[in-house]
Amino acid sequence: MTRLPLSPEQQRKLFLVASGISTAGSFAGITAKGYILMKGGVDPIVLALNFAALSLPSLLISGPAGVRTDRIGCERVLIQAQWALLAAATLGALAIPMLTGTAQVVLLLTSTLLAGIAGTYELTARNKYCSILVEESDQLAGYLTSFSVVFNVGKLVGPPIGGWLVVATGQAWALGIDAASYLLPIASVMFLLRPDRSREVRSAEGAQASLVNAWTSCGSTLRGVLMLTALLCLVGFFHPGLAPLIAFELLGDKATDLGLFTSVLAAGSITGGVVLQRNSAVFCRRPFQTLAGFGLITAVAQMGMARSPNAGFSLVMAFLIGAGTAGLLSSCNLITQIGSPQVMRGRMAGLSQIAFLGGGGLSGLLVAGLVSVSDLSTAFALTGGVSAAVAVIWIKRRGDQLLAPVRST
């Protein structure tokens, strides 16, 4: 098939738009799935398991995903992962008309698990793919942070779309549209985008291509970035998994209430992403101030949630949680990509996913257990206090440390 003669700038914009559409569809599906589970009367632990199924595969899969990306090429892995995401989302849509009760819940969780595995490969490959779409190394930071903004715009528009679709067309259609949203990025990468593949540096077989080698070779600064991100996510990145429970307690049990809550989170995420995009060079220079600063914003907002006097105040705190967590996750991804050579960027993306998605998945399970034996306010107070302590300690110990970016792509 003949490809359209798109300029490099048009190709980068198309990749952003296609990714944004699939992200919006994904969050529409996540919202619909969370609503389906909540209305089915499941325990909070099942909601946490749903997010854990999406995020915890990164602990086991991110390493192989990064190694595979660096060895066989990011474009090939990206296309394979996108087809797998389409298949996983379709399975979730089929669970609604085909099954009921426990069997339906199991298939929905299975769909989420498969999407988590495929998404790990997709995100890992996409990070490195960006480096061969840009023409100059100085463009990479801005382009990577643009993905953060686009991702969070998708988080903003996706939940209300999901809630509206559940009401207007039914649960199966809401999940079906999630599946269909993957078709555009698949078509774009396969037929419209023409990256400079000659600029991609692949790793050779052997010990030098391992995840362990990337960890030991990336340097103490990037290892510290990964460890701080993992700590902050383990303590405080539980709101994606427990969003239906939080929204039900704060606002109500309608699908549109869940859409409102998650949209406010996403609006904060967009703000955090824009701030990072406009200050990417400065924020990369002092990585621990940046990461701990975003973590501190999240911690203060979580403590505010614990003392929330009304729904309006809680939504303001949710906005800040969205801004803090988005800034933390995007900063980790940006700093590890900018600070590492291209030959290991696939593996560094994998390590980043282990830090924030693995930590987040475990956080959801831990906080769900805490809520089961206490209440949501206690969980917010405890996690906020611990997160604030971690952030302050790292700022004092390593706040002045600088990052030396690797200029070659």
C-alpha positions as MATLAB code, in Angstrom:
seq = 'MTRLPLSPEQQRKLFLVASGISTAGSFAGITAKGYILMKGGVDPIVLALNFAALSLPSLLISGPAGVRTDRIGCERVLIQAQWALLAAATLGALAIPMLTGTAQVVLLLTSTLLAGIAGTYELTARNKYCSILVEESDQLAGYLTSFSVVFNVGKLVGPPIGGWLVVATGQAWALGIDAASYLLPIASVMFLLRPDRSREVRSAEGAQASLVNAWTSCGSTLRGVLMLTALLCLVGFFHPGLAPLIAFELLGDKATDLGLFTSVLAAGSITGGVVLQRNSAVFCRRPFQTLAGFGLITAVAQMGMARSPNAGFSLVMAFLIGAGTAGLLSSCNLITQIGSPQVMRGRMAGLSQIAFLGGGGLSGLLVAGLVSVSDLSTAFALTGGVSAAVAVIWIKRRGDQLLAPVRST';
ca = [
       0.000    0.000    0.000;
       1.342    3.463   -0.917;
       1.912    5.683    2.053;
       0.768    9.292    2.189;
       3.669   11.751    1.817;
       3.489   13.187    5.326;
       6.209   15.511    6.567;
       8.146   14.486    9.713;
       6.198   17.059   11.738;
       2.866   15.745   10.413;
       3.905   12.196   11.264;
       4.714   13.164   14.839;
       1.363   14.921   15.191;
      -0.491   11.955   13.705;
       1.169    9.576   16.142;
       0.135   11.851   19.015;
      -3.471   12.110   17.806;
      -3.802    8.371   17.177;
      -2.391    7.593   20.601;
      -4.735   10.130   22.178;
      -7.806    8.566   20.560;
      -6.868    5.072   21.695;
      -6.152    6.441   25.191;
      -9.595    8.060   25.348;
     -11.160    4.785   24.241;
      -9.170    2.874   26.840;
     -10.304    5.106   29.684;
     -13.865    4.958   28.445;
     -13.554    1.184   28.698;
     -11.871    1.343   32.116;
     -14.660    3.574   33.438;
     -17.342    1.285   32.029;
     -15.622   -1.793   33.448;
     -15.233   -0.219   36.888;
     -18.887    0.769   36.865;
     -19.939   -2.743   35.826;
     -17.933   -4.270   38.672;
     -19.129   -1.739   41.243;
     -22.785   -2.117   40.298;
     -22.320   -5.866   40.504;
     -21.660   -5.488   44.224;
     -18.024   -6.587   44.257;
     -15.736   -5.933   47.206;
     -13.161   -3.100   47.046;
     -10.466   -5.755   46.695;
     -11.937   -6.763   43.305;
     -11.619   -3.173   42.080;
      -8.026   -3.175   43.279;
      -7.460   -6.490   41.512;
      -8.810   -4.974   38.278;
      -6.191   -2.219   38.382;
      -3.552   -4.660   39.615;
      -4.282   -6.883   36.610;
      -3.578   -3.870   34.407;
      -0.468   -2.668   36.201;
       1.239   -5.585   37.951;
       2.240   -7.419   34.740;
       4.864   -4.708   34.426;
       6.766   -6.311   37.299;
       7.301   -9.498   35.294;
       6.834   -8.362   31.686;
       8.601   -4.986   31.506;
      12.022   -6.603   31.586;
      11.391   -8.967   28.661;
       9.533   -6.160   26.854;
      12.498   -3.829   27.154;
      14.979   -6.498   26.092;
      12.817   -7.471   23.092;
      12.395   -3.838   22.053;
      16.138   -3.177   22.135;
      16.933   -6.400   20.275;
      14.369   -6.752   17.452;
      13.304   -3.115   17.006;
      10.724   -0.810   18.544;
       8.442   -0.573   15.476;
       7.930   -4.320   15.216;
       7.183   -4.668   18.937;
       4.843   -1.661   18.829;
       2.692   -3.147   16.052;
       2.521   -6.549   17.739;
       1.504   -4.952   21.035;
      -1.230   -2.851   19.427;
      -2.828   -5.926   17.836;
      -2.679   -7.680   21.211;
      -4.385   -4.707   22.892;
      -7.169   -4.866   20.310;
      -7.690   -8.571   21.026;
      -7.723   -8.066   24.813;
     -10.241   -5.224   24.626;
     -12.489   -7.248   22.323;
     -12.491  -10.075   24.857;
     -13.766   -7.679   27.519;
     -16.562   -6.478   25.266;
     -17.646  -10.069   24.577;
     -17.865  -10.802   28.313;
     -21.001   -8.669   28.671;
     -23.412  -10.431   26.292;
     -21.899  -13.881   26.748;
     -21.640  -14.284   30.530;
     -23.137  -13.187   33.839;
     -22.161  -13.236   37.508;
     -18.811  -14.587   38.596;
     -17.917  -15.884   35.141;
     -18.379  -12.395   33.699;
     -16.211  -10.839   36.416;
     -13.477  -13.412   35.776;
     -13.488  -12.757   32.036;
     -13.425   -8.983   32.574;
     -10.421   -9.363   34.864;
      -8.772  -11.691   32.332;
      -9.300   -9.073   29.634;
      -7.677   -6.475   31.881;
      -4.743   -8.789   32.595;
      -4.113   -9.418   28.893;
      -4.374   -5.682   28.210;
      -1.844   -5.062   30.982;
       0.626   -7.494   29.412;
       0.176   -6.061   25.915;
       0.250   -2.496   27.232;
       3.603   -3.125   28.858;
       5.106   -3.983   25.484;
       3.285   -1.093   23.790;
       4.511    1.571   26.208;
       8.068    0.243   26.206;
       8.261    0.192   22.408;
       6.511    3.561   22.016;
       9.087    5.354   24.141;
      11.929    4.195   21.924;
       9.850    4.695   18.771;
       9.590    8.389   19.638;
      13.376    8.702   19.447;
      13.387    7.660   15.767;
      10.437    9.900   14.885;
      12.224   13.064   16.020;
      14.883   14.549   13.770;
      17.087   16.145   16.435;
      17.971   14.873   19.899;
      16.905   18.170   21.453;
      13.340   17.520   20.248;
      12.972   14.297   22.209;
      12.208   15.784   25.640;
       9.441   17.999   24.267;
       7.948   15.180   22.221;
       7.943   12.712   25.119;
       6.250   15.228   27.410;
       3.695   15.924   24.668;
       2.643   12.302   25.060;
       2.025   12.972   28.732;
      -0.337   15.812   27.855;
      -2.116   13.773   25.164;
      -2.397   10.803   27.498;
      -4.012   12.928   30.178;
      -6.374   14.590   27.721;
      -7.493   11.058   26.882;
      -7.972   10.442   30.610;
     -10.099   13.607   30.782;
     -12.472   12.905   27.913;
     -12.511    9.105   28.187;
     -14.327    8.648   31.531;
     -17.342   10.855   30.742;
     -17.556    9.186   27.333;
     -17.490    5.814   29.073;
     -20.165    6.845   31.555;
     -22.331    8.312   28.810;
     -21.936    5.244   26.613;
     -22.957    2.906   29.436;
     -26.163    4.904   29.888;
     -26.881    5.523   26.195;
     -25.786    2.325   24.481;
     -25.120   -0.250   27.175;
     -22.090   -1.866   28.754;
     -21.061   -4.025   25.793;
     -20.954   -1.089   23.371;
     -18.865    0.972   25.778;
     -16.245   -1.774   25.916;
     -16.558   -2.388   22.173;
     -15.680    1.213   21.384;
     -12.617    0.825   23.588;
     -11.546   -2.060   21.356;
     -12.232   -0.146   18.132;
     -10.098    2.800   19.290;
      -6.941    0.704   18.758;
      -7.514    0.495   15.020;
      -6.276    4.030   14.299;
      -2.814    3.685   15.912;
      -2.406    0.282   14.228;
      -3.205    1.756   10.812;
      -0.998    4.792   11.460;
       2.115    2.845   12.386;
       1.661    0.247    9.650;
       0.765    2.510    6.722;
       1.374    6.214    7.418;
       4.419    6.738    9.585;
       7.941    6.614    8.182;
      10.484    6.934   10.998;
      14.195    6.991   10.275;
      14.821    3.354   11.145;
      18.522    3.680   10.409;
      18.890    5.818   13.541;
      17.686    3.092   15.858;
      20.453    1.418   17.853;
      19.698   -2.199   18.711;
      21.456   -4.327   21.271;
      23.303   -7.501   20.450;
      22.486  -10.851   21.994;
      24.097  -11.855   25.253;
      24.549  -10.433   28.737;
      24.998   -6.886   27.412;
      21.362   -6.897   26.253;
      19.892   -7.911   29.614;
      17.780   -5.858   31.987;
      20.371   -6.360   34.692;
      22.990   -4.783   32.442;
      20.760   -1.745   31.887;
      20.257   -1.389   35.648;
      23.960   -1.567   36.444;
      25.031    0.583   33.467;
      22.533    3.430   33.772;
      24.334    5.040   36.682;
      23.492    5.920   40.293;
      21.338    8.911   39.371;
      18.919    6.961   37.200;
      18.847    4.106   39.692;
      17.884    6.649   42.341;
      15.163    8.049   40.074;
      13.688    4.578   39.660;
      13.856    3.789   43.388;
      12.236    7.069   44.452;
       9.461    6.647   41.895;
       8.814    3.094   43.069;
       8.629    4.187   46.718;
       6.213    7.041   46.049;
       4.008    4.881   43.834;
       3.985    2.014   46.331;
       2.692    4.357   49.022;
       0.400    6.693   47.127;
      -0.522    5.594   43.601;
      -3.727    3.728   44.466;
      -6.409    6.088   43.148;
      -6.657    4.537   39.640;
      -7.628    1.168   41.065;
      -9.951    2.487   43.773;
     -11.451    5.379   41.772;
     -14.940    3.768   41.627;
     -14.968    3.307   45.418;
     -13.703    6.853   46.065;
     -16.231    8.366   43.647;
     -19.123    6.357   45.091;
     -18.331    7.605   48.608;
     -17.742   11.225   47.567;
     -20.329   11.817   44.858;
     -22.770    8.943   44.308;
     -23.305    5.653   42.544;
     -24.132    6.870   39.036;
     -21.835    6.172   36.110;
     -21.712    9.915   35.419;
     -20.503   10.526   39.007;
     -17.591    8.199   38.393;
     -16.971    9.980   35.091;
     -16.905   13.357   36.866;
     -14.428   12.190   39.500;
     -12.052   10.592   37.029;
     -12.315   13.618   34.738;
     -11.259   15.913   37.574;
      -8.300   13.621   38.210;
      -7.469   13.802   34.520;
      -7.787   17.594   34.439;
      -5.182   17.733   37.183;
      -3.041   15.270   35.218;
      -3.195   17.516   32.166;
      -2.070   20.456   34.268;
       0.835   18.477   35.677;
       1.766   17.312   32.179;
       1.685   20.833   30.733;
       3.842   22.171   33.565;
       6.365   19.401   32.906;
       6.285   19.956   29.142;
       6.994   23.669   29.445;
       9.792   23.161   31.946;
      11.204   19.838   30.783;
      14.808   20.993   30.499;
      14.838   22.574   33.960;
      13.002   19.706   35.624;
      15.303   17.104   34.079;
      18.338   18.931   35.402;
      17.379   18.333   39.059;
      15.595   14.979   38.950;
      15.121   14.391   42.677;
      13.693   17.836   43.346;
      11.271   17.245   40.495;
      10.130   13.761   41.508;
       9.881   14.518   45.217;
       8.132   17.818   44.512;
       5.381   16.118   42.524;
       5.193   13.426   45.207;
       4.744   16.095   47.881;
       1.842   17.653   45.972;
       0.136   14.258   45.894;
       0.807   13.658   49.595;
      -0.680   16.992   50.695;
      -3.773   16.358   48.572;
      -4.217   12.880   50.060;
      -4.093   14.309   53.568;
      -6.638   16.893   52.454;
      -8.894   14.067   51.255;
      -8.742   12.567   54.743;
     -10.136   15.781   56.262;
     -12.449   16.713   53.386;
     -15.499   18.731   54.559;
     -17.530   18.367   51.362;
     -17.574   17.002   47.815;
     -16.316   20.247   46.269;
     -13.186   20.284   48.430;
     -12.604   16.619   47.647;
     -12.706   17.340   43.922;
     -10.082   20.075   44.392;
      -7.890   17.572   46.220;
      -8.527   15.027   43.433;
      -7.303   17.633   40.928;
      -4.061   18.001   42.894;
      -3.652   14.230   43.164;
      -3.980   14.010   39.388;
      -1.402   16.765   38.879;
       1.073   15.264   41.335;
       0.913   11.689   40.118;
       1.005   12.642   36.431;
       4.051   14.810   37.039;
       5.758   12.017   38.960;
       5.151    9.305   36.373;
       5.935   11.473   33.363;
       9.077   12.845   34.994;
      10.375    9.351   35.701;
       9.800    8.317   32.092;
      11.323   11.523   30.707;
      14.399   11.534   32.936;
      15.236    7.871   32.328;
      14.914    8.307   28.554;
      16.921   11.533   28.348;
      19.586   10.277   30.721;
      20.268    6.960   28.951;
      21.833    6.024   25.590;
      19.473    4.880   22.836;
      20.723    1.318   22.867;
      19.141    0.760   26.292;
      16.090    3.039   26.109;
      13.731    0.126   25.638;
      15.021   -1.487   28.808;
      14.960    1.819   30.700;
      11.318    2.229   29.692;
      10.736   -1.254   31.073;
      12.409   -0.366   34.364;
      10.306    2.796   34.593;
       7.136    0.759   34.160;
       8.230   -1.613   36.908;
       8.703    1.403   39.178;
       5.413    3.217   38.653;
       2.964    0.583   37.414;
       4.295   -2.205   39.596;
       4.360    0.091   42.606;
       0.892    1.384   41.787;
      -0.587   -2.078   41.428;
       0.767   -3.147   44.818;
      -0.372    0.150   46.338;
      -3.967   -0.491   45.258;
      -3.974   -3.906   46.900;
      -2.411   -2.609   50.122;
      -4.818    0.317   50.440;
      -7.813   -1.871   49.571;
      -6.849   -4.101   52.478;
      -6.450   -1.052   54.719;
      -9.896    0.234   53.739;
     -11.391   -3.168   54.516;
     -10.177   -3.004   58.131;
     -10.597    0.759   58.665;
     -12.023    3.353   56.278;
     -11.089    5.497   53.290;
     -10.229    8.595   55.347;
      -7.729    6.641   57.432;
      -6.145    5.261   54.282;
      -5.765    8.750   52.794;
      -4.266   10.138   56.012;
      -1.756    7.324   56.410;
      -0.590    7.200   52.785;
      -0.400   10.986   52.560;
       1.722   11.239   55.687;
       4.151    8.519   54.610;
       4.437    9.973   51.082;
       5.217   13.426   52.473;
       7.952   12.002   54.704;
       9.546   10.102   51.805;
       9.484   13.193   49.562;
      11.043   15.490   52.170;
      13.806   13.006   53.023;
      14.825   12.633   49.357;
      14.782   16.391   48.766;
      17.111   16.914   51.719;
      19.464   14.082   50.771;
      19.671   14.340   46.971;
      17.733   17.429   45.943;
      20.809   19.232   44.578;
      22.039   16.324   42.442;
      22.148   17.078   38.694;
      21.494   14.876   35.671;
      23.845   14.854   32.698;
      21.647   14.156   29.625;
      22.852   11.811   26.913;
      22.620   13.761   23.673;
      22.911   10.965   21.169;
      19.661    9.339   19.986;
];
